Amino acid sequence: MRAKSNEQQLSLLVKALLSLENEEEAKNLLADLCTIREVQDLGQRIEVARLLRSAMTYNDIAEATGASTATISRVNRCLLYGSGGYRTVLERLEESEKDHD
């Protein structure tokens, strides 16, 4: 059997993520799919992106999250020049927070 291409594997991952129906299912998949450290790193990056959008300084973000300045810089580059994933998620999270207030 031939190995699936990276693009096919990415497509499968995206479909798996889109199939999740709630927070518990998402947590369960992340626990099965990633190491604890990988899940922590992913969460940290989203928090870094949120704080960057709120105009916090790199030093304040590093102190608040424990992220390295290299990670903060990488997330900032993605926010400025990336494909819009962080922006989409953060806007939806902000909307969700407004709806629950």
Backbone bond lengths (Angstrom), bond angles and torsions (degrees), N, CA, C in turn:
res aa  C-N    CA-C-N  psi(-1)  N-CA   C-N-CA  omega(-1)  CA-C   N-CA-C  phi
1 M - - - 1.460 - - 1.522 109.06 -
2 R 1.298 116.41 136.07 1.458 122.01 -178.53 1.523 110.75 -82.14
3 A 1.327 117.14 140.22 1.466 121.67 179.11 1.522 109.96 -68.40
4 K 1.317 114.54 144.76 1.463 118.91 177.80 1.523 109.90 -72.32
5 S 1.309 115.82 148.00 1.462 120.59 178.93 1.528 109.92 -71.03
6 N 1.308 115.51 161.69 1.468 120.25 177.01 1.526 111.02 -57.22
7 E 1.319 116.34 -38.06 1.468 120.08 179.92 1.526 110.97 -64.97
8 Q 1.315 117.27 -39.75 1.466 121.30 177.95 1.529 110.38 -66.95
9 Q 1.312 116.18 -39.90 1.458 120.27 179.01 1.525 110.85 -66.62
10 L 1.336 116.64 -40.57 1.466 120.45 176.99 1.526 110.22 -63.17
11 S 1.315 116.41 -41.75 1.458 120.69 178.56 1.526 110.96 -61.85
12 L 1.310 117.15 -41.26 1.460 121.21 177.63 1.532 110.78 -63.32
13 L 1.327 117.08 -42.80 1.457 121.17 178.07 1.529 110.98 -61.85
14 V 1.308 117.01 -45.42 1.462 121.05 179.59 1.526 110.47 -61.89
15 K 1.315 117.52 -44.32 1.467 120.98 178.08 1.528 110.68 -62.08
16 A 1.324 116.45 -39.63 1.470 120.22 177.86 1.527 110.17 -62.26
17 L 1.326 117.21 -44.99 1.466 120.55 178.97 1.527 111.59 -62.30
18 L 1.318 116.07 -42.20 1.459 120.20 -179.34 1.529 112.83 -69.04
19 S 1.325 116.77 -20.49 1.466 119.78 -179.87 1.529 112.70 -79.11
20 L 1.321 117.63 -13.98 1.465 121.03 -177.48 1.523 110.70 -69.01
21 E 1.320 115.99 140.21 1.462 120.38 -174.37 1.517 114.58 -107.04
22 N 1.334 117.81 -15.89 1.465 118.05 -178.40 1.530 110.05 -159.16
23 E 1.336 114.33 175.56 1.457 121.30 -176.88 1.529 112.07 -61.98
24 E 1.304 117.11 -39.55 1.466 120.15 -179.49 1.527 110.99 -62.82
25 E 1.331 117.43 -44.12 1.461 120.59 177.90 1.530 110.57 -61.92
26 A 1.320 116.57 -40.20 1.460 120.34 179.25 1.529 111.04 -64.17
27 K 1.327 116.57 -44.29 1.466 120.54 178.04 1.523 110.50 -61.79
28 N 1.328 117.18 -41.91 1.461 120.96 -179.53 1.523 111.78 -64.23
29 L 1.325 117.27 -42.14 1.458 119.97 178.54 1.529 110.11 -65.45
30 L 1.321 117.07 -45.20 1.466 119.56 178.74 1.522 111.48 -59.84
31 A 1.326 116.78 -39.86 1.470 120.63 179.16 1.524 111.27 -64.14
32 D 1.322 116.92 -36.74 1.461 120.78 179.77 1.534 112.29 -79.11
33 L 1.307 116.45 -33.98 1.454 122.33 -171.91 1.518 113.47 -86.43
34 C 1.324 117.49 -33.28 1.460 122.36 -171.87 1.522 110.82 -122.87
35 T 1.324 114.87 159.43 1.454 118.90 170.30 1.529 108.49 -74.17
36 I 1.322 116.40 163.78 1.464 120.23 177.43 1.527 109.58 -56.82
37 R 1.324 116.69 -43.02 1.468 121.31 -179.15 1.528 111.34 -62.89
38 E 1.331 117.52 -41.09 1.465 120.58 179.01 1.531 110.89 -63.35
39 V 1.323 117.11 -42.33 1.467 120.64 178.22 1.530 109.81 -63.61
40 Q 1.333 117.21 -42.75 1.464 120.83 178.05 1.523 110.52 -61.60
41 D 1.328 117.34 -42.77 1.466 121.09 179.41 1.524 111.76 -63.00
42 L 1.325 116.80 -41.28 1.471 120.13 179.00 1.528 110.70 -63.89
43 G 1.331 116.01 -45.41 1.461 119.91 177.90 1.511 111.78 -62.11
44 Q 1.334 115.91 -39.67 1.463 120.44 179.30 1.530 110.76 -62.35
45 R 1.309 117.18 -41.46 1.471 120.61 -179.24 1.524 111.64 -64.07
46 I 1.319 116.95 -39.53 1.460 119.16 177.44 1.529 110.39 -65.76
47 E 1.330 116.69 -40.68 1.469 120.37 177.05 1.531 110.68 -64.07
48 V 1.320 117.33 -41.13 1.467 120.98 176.63 1.529 109.77 -59.81
49 A 1.316 117.37 -45.12 1.466 120.91 179.41 1.527 110.85 -61.18
50 R 1.320 116.42 -41.82 1.470 120.30 178.90 1.523 110.56 -62.08
51 L 1.309 117.07 -43.46 1.466 120.69 -179.12 1.524 111.76 -70.50
52 L 1.329 117.52 -35.87 1.463 119.97 175.18 1.522 110.86 -61.24
53 R 1.317 116.37 -40.69 1.477 119.85 178.48 1.518 111.75 -65.51
54 S 1.325 116.53 -24.83 1.465 119.47 178.75 1.526 111.51 -88.46
55 A 1.330 116.57 7.94 1.470 124.11 174.78 1.526 113.85 70.72
56 M 1.319 118.38 26.02 1.460 120.78 173.47 1.520 109.28 -71.59
57 T 1.315 116.67 152.41 1.454 121.05 177.88 1.525 110.47 -77.31
58 Y 1.321 115.70 158.61 1.463 120.71 177.99 1.525 110.61 -55.69
59 N 1.336 116.73 -44.64 1.469 119.84 -178.20 1.520 111.64 -62.41
60 D 1.325 116.98 -42.22 1.465 120.20 179.01 1.526 111.25 -66.65
61 I 1.334 116.28 -38.24 1.465 120.36 178.48 1.525 110.05 -66.85
62 A 1.326 116.84 -43.20 1.466 120.72 178.53 1.517 110.36 -59.41
63 E 1.323 116.69 -42.76 1.465 121.11 179.84 1.528 111.23 -67.02
64 A 1.325 116.77 -41.30 1.465 121.08 -176.04 1.530 112.85 -73.34
65 T 1.333 117.19 -31.31 1.463 120.22 -172.35 1.522 114.67 -113.08
66 G 1.309 116.65 -19.86 1.455 120.08 -173.96 1.515 112.97 81.60
67 A 1.322 117.63 3.96 1.464 121.65 179.34 1.523 109.97 -73.39
68 S 1.313 115.90 147.09 1.463 120.49 175.16 1.528 108.99 -74.09
69 T 1.327 115.22 159.48 1.464 118.23 177.10 1.531 110.43 -65.61
70 A 1.332 117.49 -27.83 1.473 120.43 176.19 1.528 110.58 -64.43
71 T 1.332 116.66 -42.77 1.466 120.38 177.36 1.521 110.53 -65.07
72 I 1.311 116.68 -43.82 1.469 120.79 179.67 1.526 109.93 -60.91
73 S 1.320 116.50 -42.97 1.462 120.93 179.04 1.528 111.15 -63.23
74 R 1.325 116.51 -42.35 1.470 120.14 179.45 1.526 111.01 -63.32
75 V 1.326 116.47 -44.69 1.465 120.06 178.39 1.525 109.87 -62.71
76 N 1.326 117.01 -40.90 1.465 120.45 179.26 1.527 111.03 -62.05
77 R 1.335 117.12 -41.63 1.473 120.21 176.78 1.524 110.81 -60.31
78 C 1.325 115.90 -41.30 1.467 119.34 178.52 1.526 111.06 -64.81
79 L 1.322 116.38 -40.10 1.468 119.51 177.76 1.522 111.08 -62.25
80 L 1.315 116.26 -40.98 1.469 120.75 -176.25 1.517 113.66 -81.09
81 Y 1.327 117.00 -39.59 1.462 120.19 -170.48 1.524 114.34 -127.05
82 G 1.315 117.29 1.86 1.462 120.92 -176.34 1.515 112.92 -77.62
83 S 1.306 115.39 -165.96 1.466 121.02 -175.42 1.525 113.32 -88.15
84 G 1.326 118.03 3.10 1.461 120.61 173.73 1.515 115.17 96.11
85 G 1.324 117.70 5.01 1.459 120.45 -178.53 1.523 113.46 -61.80
86 Y 1.332 116.01 -48.29 1.464 119.11 178.23 1.530 110.35 -59.60
87 R 1.324 116.22 -46.90 1.468 120.98 -177.65 1.531 110.72 -58.26
88 T 1.310 117.02 -45.87 1.465 121.19 -179.58 1.523 110.76 -60.24
89 V 1.331 116.22 -49.85 1.461 120.37 -177.79 1.524 111.32 -64.58
90 L 1.322 116.84 -44.05 1.468 119.63 -177.94 1.523 111.80 -66.05
91 E 1.328 117.27 -39.21 1.472 119.93 177.16 1.525 110.65 -63.53
92 R 1.316 116.76 -40.83 1.470 120.08 179.42 1.520 111.39 -68.66
93 L 1.317 117.05 -38.19 1.471 120.13 176.65 1.525 110.67 -64.31
94 E 1.324 116.70 -41.08 1.467 120.61 178.14 1.527 110.50 -63.04
95 E 1.322 116.73 -42.65 1.469 120.55 177.82 1.521 110.76 -62.59
96 S 1.317 116.50 -43.62 1.448 121.56 179.07 1.530 111.37 -61.20
97 E 1.327 117.04 -40.96 1.454 121.42 177.91 1.525 111.09 -64.22
98 K 1.333 116.80 -39.99 1.471 121.44 178.25 1.532 110.48 -63.14
99 D 1.343 115.22 -41.21 1.462 120.13 -178.81 1.522 111.92 -66.12
100 H 1.335 117.91 -26.85 1.456 121.92 -178.80 1.517 113.28 -92.76
101 D 1.335 117.27 -3.68 1.469 120.01 178.00 1.504 112.46 -86.90
